[in-house]
Amino acid sequence: MMIMRRTCKEVAALLVAREDRDLPAIERMALRLHLAACTACPIFERQLLTMRNALQRWRGYTEE
């Protein structure tokens, strides 16, 4: 079951990688398990989502 255990550093890398590509099923499961047990990583995940949303809005911004 060690294959499913991830450190916060590994999970942060997976969260960033998830922005660019689909993760394999085993990595998605490990990510879900870690996020359910960790208090810090879900905060980092929300920060990434906030940045992604802000960048999408910025790309569509026009001064009219």
PyMOL Python script that loads the backbone (N, CA, C, O; Angstrom):
from pymol import cmd

cmd.read_pdbstr("""\
ATOM      1  N   MET A   1       0.828  -1.208   0.000  1.00  0.00           N
ATOM      2  CA  MET A   1       0.000   0.000   0.000  1.00  0.00           C
ATOM      3  C   MET A   1       0.864   1.259   0.000  1.00  0.00           C
ATOM      4  O   MET A   1       0.330   2.368  -0.042  1.00  0.00           O
ATOM      5  N   MET A   2       2.181   1.108   0.046  1.00  0.00           N
ATOM      6  CA  MET A   2       3.074   2.269   0.012  1.00  0.00           C
ATOM      7  C   MET A   2       2.931   3.072  -1.266  1.00  0.00           C
ATOM      8  O   MET A   2       3.175   4.278  -1.278  1.00  0.00           O
ATOM      9  N   ILE A   3       2.533   2.403  -2.346  1.00  0.00           N
ATOM     10  CA  ILE A   3       2.421   3.097  -3.621  1.00  0.00           C
ATOM     11  C   ILE A   3       1.356   4.198  -3.555  1.00  0.00           C
ATOM     12  O   ILE A   3       1.415   5.161  -4.320  1.00  0.00           O
ATOM     13  N   MET A   4       0.397   4.062  -2.658  1.00  0.00           N
ATOM     14  CA  MET A   4      -0.677   5.044  -2.536  1.00  0.00           C
ATOM     15  C   MET A   4      -0.308   6.202  -1.607  1.00  0.00           C
ATOM     16  O   MET A   4      -0.980   7.233  -1.622  1.00  0.00           O
ATOM     17  N   ARG A   5       0.728   6.056  -0.815  1.00  0.00           N
ATOM     18  CA  ARG A   5       1.110   7.111   0.128  1.00  0.00           C
ATOM     19  C   ARG A   5       1.976   8.143  -0.570  1.00  0.00           C
ATOM     20  O   ARG A   5       2.935   7.794  -1.258  1.00  0.00           O
ATOM     21  N   ARG A   6       1.642   9.402  -0.395  1.00  0.00           N
ATOM     22  CA  ARG A   6       2.390  10.492  -1.007  1.00  0.00           C
ATOM     23  C   ARG A   6       2.702  11.533   0.056  1.00  0.00           C
ATOM     24  O   ARG A   6       1.918  11.749   0.979  1.00  0.00           O
ATOM     25  N   THR A   7       3.849  12.171  -0.084  1.00  0.00           N
ATOM     26  CA  THR A   7       4.195  13.278   0.807  1.00  0.00           C
ATOM     27  C   THR A   7       3.499  14.539   0.294  1.00  0.00           C
ATOM     28  O   THR A   7       2.994  14.567  -0.828  1.00  0.00           O
ATOM     29  N   CYS A   8       3.479  15.563   1.116  1.00  0.00           N
ATOM     30  CA  CYS A   8       2.893  16.840   0.693  1.00  0.00           C
ATOM     31  C   CYS A   8       3.640  17.406  -0.517  1.00  0.00           C
ATOM     32  O   CYS A   8       3.029  17.990  -1.411  1.00  0.00           O
ATOM     33  N   LYS A   9       4.944  17.232  -0.539  1.00  0.00           N
ATOM     34  CA  LYS A   9       5.736  17.715  -1.668  1.00  0.00           C
ATOM     35  C   LYS A   9       5.340  16.988  -2.956  1.00  0.00           C
ATOM     36  O   LYS A   9       5.207  17.615  -4.007  1.00  0.00           O
ATOM     37  N   GLU A  10       5.154  15.677  -2.874  1.00  0.00           N
ATOM     38  CA  GLU A  10       4.733  14.904  -4.044  1.00  0.00           C
ATOM     39  C   GLU A  10       3.326  15.299  -4.494  1.00  0.00           C
ATOM     40  O   GLU A  10       3.056  15.400  -5.690  1.00  0.00           O
ATOM     41  N   VAL A  11       2.443  15.518  -3.537  1.00  0.00           N
ATOM     42  CA  VAL A  11       1.076  15.915  -3.855  1.00  0.00           C
ATOM     43  C   VAL A  11       1.051  17.301  -4.493  1.00  0.00           C
ATOM     44  O   VAL A  11       0.286  17.535  -5.429  1.00  0.00           O
ATOM     45  N   ALA A  12       1.864  18.206  -4.008  1.00  0.00           N
ATOM     46  CA  ALA A  12       1.933  19.538  -4.627  1.00  0.00           C
ATOM     47  C   ALA A  12       2.358  19.421  -6.088  1.00  0.00           C
ATOM     48  O   ALA A  12       1.810  20.104  -6.954  1.00  0.00           O
ATOM     49  N   ALA A  13       3.328  18.561  -6.358  1.00  0.00           N
ATOM     50  CA  ALA A  13       3.769  18.349  -7.740  1.00  0.00           C
ATOM     51  C   ALA A  13       2.653  17.743  -8.584  1.00  0.00           C
ATOM     52  O   ALA A  13       2.492  18.113  -9.747  1.00  0.00           O
ATOM     53  N   LEU A  14       1.884  16.824  -8.020  1.00  0.00           N
ATOM     54  CA  LEU A  14       0.767  16.227  -8.745  1.00  0.00           C
ATOM     55  C   LEU A  14      -0.328  17.249  -9.028  1.00  0.00           C
ATOM     56  O   LEU A  14      -0.922  17.250 -10.105  1.00  0.00           O
ATOM     57  N   LEU A  15      -0.589  18.114  -8.061  1.00  0.00           N
ATOM     58  CA  LEU A  15      -1.611  19.139  -8.260  1.00  0.00           C
ATOM     59  C   LEU A  15      -1.223  20.086  -9.395  1.00  0.00           C
ATOM     60  O   LEU A  15      -2.065  20.481 -10.200  1.00  0.00           O
ATOM     61  N   VAL A  16       0.040  20.440  -9.448  1.00  0.00           N
ATOM     62  CA  VAL A  16       0.515  21.315 -10.527  1.00  0.00           C
ATOM     63  C   VAL A  16       0.480  20.561 -11.855  1.00  0.00           C
ATOM     64  O   VAL A  16       0.052  21.114 -12.868  1.00  0.00           O
ATOM     65  N   ALA A  17       0.922  19.315 -11.860  1.00  0.00           N
ATOM     66  CA  ALA A  17       0.927  18.511 -13.089  1.00  0.00           C
ATOM     67  C   ALA A  17      -0.484  18.307 -13.617  1.00  0.00           C
ATOM     68  O   ALA A  17      -0.695  18.254 -14.829  1.00  0.00           O
ATOM     69  N   ARG A  18      -1.443  18.195 -12.720  1.00  0.00           N
ATOM     70  CA  ARG A  18      -2.840  17.985 -13.108  1.00  0.00           C
ATOM     71  C   ARG A  18      -3.381  19.150 -13.933  1.00  0.00           C
ATOM     72  O   ARG A  18      -4.327  18.986 -14.703  1.00  0.00           O
ATOM     73  N   GLU A  19      -2.781  20.316 -13.770  1.00  0.00           N
ATOM     74  CA  GLU A  19      -3.192  21.477 -14.564  1.00  0.00           C
ATOM     75  C   GLU A  19      -2.836  21.298 -16.037  1.00  0.00           C
ATOM     76  O   GLU A  19      -3.500  21.863 -16.906  1.00  0.00           O
ATOM     77  N   ASP A  20      -1.793  20.518 -16.326  1.00  0.00           N
ATOM     78  CA  ASP A  20      -1.288  20.381 -17.691  1.00  0.00           C
ATOM     79  C   ASP A  20      -1.648  19.062 -18.371  1.00  0.00           C
ATOM     80  O   ASP A  20      -1.664  18.979 -19.599  1.00  0.00           O
ATOM     81  N   ARG A  21      -1.931  18.047 -17.589  1.00  0.00           N
ATOM     82  CA  ARG A  21      -2.171  16.732 -18.193  1.00  0.00           C
ATOM     83  C   ARG A  21      -3.082  15.904 -17.298  1.00  0.00           C
ATOM     84  O   ARG A  21      -3.250  16.190 -16.113  1.00  0.00           O
ATOM     85  N   ASP A  22      -3.666  14.868 -17.898  1.00  0.00           N
ATOM     86  CA  ASP A  22      -4.461  13.921 -17.119  1.00  0.00           C
ATOM     87  C   ASP A  22      -3.524  13.012 -16.335  1.00  0.00           C
ATOM     88  O   ASP A  22      -2.513  12.539 -16.854  1.00  0.00           O
ATOM     89  N   LEU A  23      -3.874  12.781 -15.093  1.00  0.00           N
ATOM     90  CA  LEU A  23      -3.070  11.894 -14.255  1.00  0.00           C
ATOM     91  C   LEU A  23      -3.552  10.460 -14.413  1.00  0.00           C
ATOM     92  O   LEU A  23      -4.739  10.223 -14.640  1.00  0.00           O
ATOM     93  N   PRO A  24      -2.639   9.506 -14.296  1.00  0.00           N
ATOM     94  CA  PRO A  24      -3.056   8.091 -14.296  1.00  0.00           C
ATOM     95  C   PRO A  24      -3.966   7.813 -13.095  1.00  0.00           C
ATOM     96  O   PRO A  24      -3.918   8.522 -12.090  1.00  0.00           O
ATOM     97  N   ALA A  25      -4.778   6.792 -13.214  1.00  0.00           N
ATOM     98  CA  ALA A  25      -5.757   6.457 -12.170  1.00  0.00           C
ATOM     99  C   ALA A  25      -5.107   6.279 -10.801  1.00  0.00           C
ATOM    100  O   ALA A  25      -5.657   6.740  -9.801  1.00  0.00           O
ATOM    101  N   ILE A  26      -3.963   5.630 -10.735  1.00  0.00           N
ATOM    102  CA  ILE A  26      -3.301   5.388  -9.447  1.00  0.00           C
ATOM    103  C   ILE A  26      -2.881   6.710  -8.795  1.00  0.00           C
ATOM    104  O   ILE A  26      -2.956   6.855  -7.575  1.00  0.00           O
ATOM    105  N   GLU A  27      -2.445   7.659  -9.603  1.00  0.00           N
ATOM    106  CA  GLU A  27      -2.055   8.967  -9.071  1.00  0.00           C
ATOM    107  C   GLU A  27      -3.283   9.760  -8.613  1.00  0.00           C
ATOM    108  O   GLU A  27      -3.230  10.448  -7.594  1.00  0.00           O
ATOM    109  N   ARG A  28      -4.376   9.668  -9.355  1.00  0.00           N
ATOM    110  CA  ARG A  28      -5.608  10.354  -8.944  1.00  0.00           C
ATOM    111  C   ARG A  28      -6.109   9.802  -7.609  1.00  0.00           C
ATOM    112  O   ARG A  28      -6.563  10.555  -6.748  1.00  0.00           O
ATOM    113  N   MET A  29      -6.021   8.492  -7.448  1.00  0.00           N
ATOM    114  CA  MET A  29      -6.465   7.866  -6.193  1.00  0.00           C
ATOM    115  C   MET A  29      -5.556   8.285  -5.038  1.00  0.00           C
ATOM    116  O   MET A  29      -6.042   8.631  -3.961  1.00  0.00           O
ATOM    117  N   ALA A  30      -4.253   8.257  -5.252  1.00  0.00           N
ATOM    118  CA  ALA A  30      -3.307   8.679  -4.216  1.00  0.00           C
ATOM    119  C   ALA A  30      -3.552  10.138  -3.840  1.00  0.00           C
ATOM    120  O   ALA A  30      -3.476  10.503  -2.667  1.00  0.00           O
ATOM    121  N   LEU A  31      -3.841  10.959  -4.827  1.00  0.00           N
ATOM    122  CA  LEU A  31      -4.121  12.375  -4.591  1.00  0.00           C
ATOM    123  C   LEU A  31      -5.371  12.533  -3.731  1.00  0.00           C
ATOM    124  O   LEU A  31      -5.366  13.288  -2.759  1.00  0.00           O
ATOM    125  N   ARG A  32      -6.433  11.830  -4.083  1.00  0.00           N
ATOM    126  CA  ARG A  32      -7.675  11.910  -3.308  1.00  0.00           C
ATOM    127  C   ARG A  32      -7.479  11.454  -1.867  1.00  0.00           C
ATOM    128  O   ARG A  32      -7.977  12.085  -0.935  1.00  0.00           O
ATOM    129  N   LEU A  33      -6.750  10.355  -1.694  1.00  0.00           N
ATOM    130  CA  LEU A  33      -6.508   9.849  -0.339  1.00  0.00           C
ATOM    131  C   LEU A  33      -5.718  10.858   0.495  1.00  0.00           C
ATOM    132  O   LEU A  33      -6.045  11.100   1.656  1.00  0.00           O
ATOM    133  N   HIS A  34      -4.687  11.437  -0.095  1.00  0.00           N
ATOM    134  CA  HIS A  34      -3.871  12.407   0.634  1.00  0.00           C
ATOM    135  C   HIS A  34      -4.684  13.652   0.974  1.00  0.00           C
ATOM    136  O   HIS A  34      -4.630  14.148   2.099  1.00  0.00           O
ATOM    137  N   LEU A  35      -5.441  14.158  -0.008  1.00  0.00           N
ATOM    138  CA  LEU A  35      -6.226  15.370   0.226  1.00  0.00           C
ATOM    139  C   LEU A  35      -7.276  15.159   1.321  1.00  0.00           C
ATOM    140  O   LEU A  35      -7.618  16.098   2.040  1.00  0.00           O
ATOM    141  N   ALA A  36      -7.785  13.938   1.448  1.00  0.00           N
ATOM    142  CA  ALA A  36      -8.767  13.643   2.491  1.00  0.00           C
ATOM    143  C   ALA A  36      -8.138  13.626   3.887  1.00  0.00           C
ATOM    144  O   ALA A  36      -8.815  13.884   4.882  1.00  0.00           O
ATOM    145  N   ALA A  37      -6.839  13.320   3.952  1.00  0.00           N
ATOM    146  CA  ALA A  37      -6.183  13.171   5.251  1.00  0.00           C
ATOM    147  C   ALA A  37      -5.350  14.385   5.665  1.00  0.00           C
ATOM    148  O   ALA A  37      -5.020  14.534   6.841  1.00  0.00           O
ATOM    149  N   CYS A  38      -5.015  15.239   4.723  1.00  0.00           N
ATOM    150  CA  CYS A  38      -4.095  16.359   4.985  1.00  0.00           C
ATOM    151  C   CYS A  38      -4.877  17.656   5.181  1.00  0.00           C
ATOM    152  O   CYS A  38      -5.938  17.847   4.587  1.00  0.00           O
ATOM    153  N   THR A  39      -4.351  18.531   6.006  1.00  0.00           N
ATOM    154  CA  THR A  39      -5.016  19.834   6.191  1.00  0.00           C
ATOM    155  C   THR A  39      -4.417  20.924   5.302  1.00  0.00           C
ATOM    156  O   THR A  39      -5.116  21.866   4.930  1.00  0.00           O
ATOM    157  N   ALA A  40      -3.146  20.809   4.962  1.00  0.00           N
ATOM    158  CA  ALA A  40      -2.479  21.866   4.195  1.00  0.00           C
ATOM    159  C   ALA A  40      -2.690  21.737   2.684  1.00  0.00           C
ATOM    160  O   ALA A  40      -2.883  22.746   2.006  1.00  0.00           O
ATOM    161  N   CYS A  41      -2.658  20.545   2.158  1.00  0.00           N
ATOM    162  CA  CYS A  41      -2.710  20.362   0.706  1.00  0.00           C
ATOM    163  C   CYS A  41      -4.024  20.816   0.065  1.00  0.00           C
ATOM    164  O   CYS A  41      -3.991  21.354  -1.042  1.00  0.00           O
ATOM    165  N   PRO A  42      -5.181  20.623   0.712  1.00  0.00           N
ATOM    166  CA  PRO A  42      -6.400  21.163   0.113  1.00  0.00           C
ATOM    167  C   PRO A  42      -6.377  22.700   0.002  1.00  0.00           C
ATOM    168  O   PRO A  42      -6.976  23.272  -0.909  1.00  0.00           O
ATOM    169  N   ILE A  43      -5.692  23.346   0.923  1.00  0.00           N
ATOM    170  CA  ILE A  43      -5.548  24.803   0.837  1.00  0.00           C
ATOM    171  C   ILE A  43      -4.716  25.166  -0.384  1.00  0.00           C
ATOM    172  O   ILE A  43      -5.058  26.093  -1.118  1.00  0.00           O
ATOM    173  N   PHE A  44      -3.629  24.441  -0.602  1.00  0.00           N
ATOM    174  CA  PHE A  44      -2.797  24.666  -1.780  1.00  0.00           C
ATOM    175  C   PHE A  44      -3.598  24.402  -3.055  1.00  0.00           C
ATOM    176  O   PHE A  44      -3.467  25.137  -4.033  1.00  0.00           O
ATOM    177  N   GLU A  45      -4.420  23.361  -3.046  1.00  0.00           N
ATOM    178  CA  GLU A  45      -5.259  23.054  -4.207  1.00  0.00           C
ATOM    179  C   GLU A  45      -6.204  24.218  -4.511  1.00  0.00           C
ATOM    180  O   GLU A  45      -6.367  24.594  -5.672  1.00  0.00           O
ATOM    181  N   ARG A  46      -6.822  24.787  -3.484  1.00  0.00           N
ATOM    182  CA  ARG A  46      -7.719  25.939  -3.688  1.00  0.00           C
ATOM    183  C   ARG A  46      -6.947  27.143  -4.210  1.00  0.00           C
ATOM    184  O   ARG A  46      -7.461  27.885  -5.047  1.00  0.00           O
ATOM    185  N   GLN A  47      -5.722  27.350  -3.731  1.00  0.00           N
ATOM    186  CA  GLN A  47      -4.898  28.445  -4.233  1.00  0.00           C
ATOM    187  C   GLN A  47      -4.595  28.268  -5.722  1.00  0.00           C
ATOM    188  O   GLN A  47      -4.643  29.234  -6.484  1.00  0.00           O
ATOM    189  N   LEU A  48      -4.286  27.051  -6.133  1.00  0.00           N
ATOM    190  CA  LEU A  48      -4.039  26.782  -7.554  1.00  0.00           C
ATOM    191  C   LEU A  48      -5.288  27.069  -8.383  1.00  0.00           C
ATOM    192  O   LEU A  48      -5.202  27.674  -9.452  1.00  0.00           O
ATOM    193  N   LEU A  49      -6.432  26.642  -7.896  1.00  0.00           N
ATOM    194  CA  LEU A  49      -7.681  26.888  -8.624  1.00  0.00           C
ATOM    195  C   LEU A  49      -7.982  28.376  -8.719  1.00  0.00           C
ATOM    196  O   LEU A  49      -8.455  28.850  -9.752  1.00  0.00           O
ATOM    197  N   THR A  50      -7.712  29.109  -7.655  1.00  0.00           N
ATOM    198  CA  THR A  50      -7.911  30.561  -7.674  1.00  0.00           C
ATOM    199  C   THR A  50      -7.002  31.213  -8.707  1.00  0.00           C
ATOM    200  O   THR A  50      -7.437  32.085  -9.459  1.00  0.00           O
ATOM    201  N   MET A  51      -5.744  30.793  -8.744  1.00  0.00           N
ATOM    202  CA  MET A  51      -4.806  31.350  -9.732  1.00  0.00           C
ATOM    203  C   MET A  51      -5.241  31.003 -11.154  1.00  0.00           C
ATOM    204  O   MET A  51      -5.185  31.852 -12.044  1.00  0.00           O
ATOM    205  N   ARG A  52      -5.674  29.757 -11.373  1.00  0.00           N
ATOM    206  CA  ARG A  52      -6.118  29.355 -12.709  1.00  0.00           C
ATOM    207  C   ARG A  52      -7.317  30.190 -13.150  1.00  0.00           C
ATOM    208  O   ARG A  52      -7.360  30.664 -14.285  1.00  0.00           O
ATOM    209  N   ASN A  53      -8.294  30.374 -12.254  1.00  0.00           N
ATOM    210  CA  ASN A  53      -9.474  31.169 -12.580  1.00  0.00           C
ATOM    211  C   ASN A  53      -9.115  32.623 -12.850  1.00  0.00           C
ATOM    212  O   ASN A  53      -9.661  33.237 -13.767  1.00  0.00           O
ATOM    213  N   ALA A  54      -8.203  33.178 -12.060  1.00  0.00           N
ATOM    214  CA  ALA A  54      -7.786  34.567 -12.268  1.00  0.00           C
ATOM    215  C   ALA A  54      -7.087  34.723 -13.615  1.00  0.00           C
ATOM    216  O   ALA A  54      -7.316  35.706 -14.320  1.00  0.00           O
ATOM    217  N   LEU A  55      -6.243  33.771 -13.976  1.00  0.00           N
ATOM    218  CA  LEU A  55      -5.558  33.847 -15.268  1.00  0.00           C
ATOM    219  C   LEU A  55      -6.529  33.709 -16.428  1.00  0.00           C
ATOM    220  O   LEU A  55      -6.362  34.373 -17.450  1.00  0.00           O
ATOM    221  N   GLN A  56      -7.539  32.860 -16.290  1.00  0.00           N
ATOM    222  CA  GLN A  56      -8.540  32.729 -17.346  1.00  0.00           C
ATOM    223  C   GLN A  56      -9.309  34.034 -17.522  1.00  0.00           C
ATOM    224  O   GLN A  56      -9.583  34.451 -18.647  1.00  0.00           O
ATOM    225  N   ARG A  57      -9.652  34.670 -16.420  1.00  0.00           N
ATOM    226  CA  ARG A  57     -10.339  35.965 -16.508  1.00  0.00           C
ATOM    227  C   ARG A  57      -9.430  37.020 -17.128  1.00  0.00           C
ATOM    228  O   ARG A  57      -9.879  37.828 -17.940  1.00  0.00           O
ATOM    229  N   TRP A  58      -8.166  37.013 -16.751  1.00  0.00           N
ATOM    230  CA  TRP A  58      -7.222  37.985 -17.274  1.00  0.00           C
ATOM    231  C   TRP A  58      -7.055  37.827 -18.785  1.00  0.00           C
ATOM    232  O   TRP A  58      -7.003  38.816 -19.516  1.00  0.00           O
ATOM    233  N   ARG A  59      -6.970  36.578 -19.247  1.00  0.00           N
ATOM    234  CA  ARG A  59      -6.827  36.322 -20.689  1.00  0.00           C
ATOM    235  C   ARG A  59      -8.016  36.878 -21.469  1.00  0.00           C
ATOM    236  O   ARG A  59      -7.857  37.348 -22.596  1.00  0.00           O
ATOM    237  N   GLY A  60      -9.192  36.824 -20.877  1.00  0.00           N
ATOM    238  CA  GLY A  60     -10.399  37.308 -21.552  1.00  0.00           C
ATOM    239  C   GLY A  60     -10.702  38.763 -21.304  1.00  0.00           C
ATOM    240  O   GLY A  60     -11.705  39.282 -21.795  1.00  0.00           O
ATOM    241  N   TYR A  61      -9.846  39.437 -20.543  1.00  0.00           N
ATOM    242  CA  TYR A  61     -10.088  40.829 -20.190  1.00  0.00           C
ATOM    243  C   TYR A  61      -9.842  41.764 -21.366  1.00  0.00           C
ATOM    244  O   TYR A  61      -8.828  41.657 -22.056  1.00  0.00           O
ATOM    245  N   THR A  62     -10.770  42.673 -21.585  1.00  0.00           N
ATOM    246  CA  THR A  62     -10.584  43.734 -22.575  1.00  0.00           C
ATOM    247  C   THR A  62     -11.026  45.043 -21.936  1.00  0.00           C
ATOM    248  O   THR A  62     -11.956  45.073 -21.130  1.00  0.00           O
ATOM    249  N   GLU A  63     -10.359  46.104 -22.299  1.00  0.00           N
ATOM    250  CA  GLU A  63     -10.692  47.422 -21.747  1.00  0.00           C
ATOM    251  C   GLU A  63     -11.655  48.118 -22.700  1.00  0.00           C
ATOM    252  O   GLU A  63     -11.248  48.771 -23.661  1.00  0.00           O
ATOM    253  N   GLU A  64     -12.932  47.961 -22.409  1.00  0.00           N
ATOM    254  CA  GLU A  64     -13.954  48.591 -23.263  1.00  0.00           C
ATOM    255  C   GLU A  64     -14.827  49.512 -22.471  1.00  0.00           C
ATOM    256  O   GLU A  64     -15.739  50.126 -23.025  1.00  0.00           O
TER     257      GLU A  64
END
""", "prot")
cmd.dss("prot")
cmd.show_as("cartoon", "prot")
cmd.util.cbc("prot")
cmd.orient("prot")
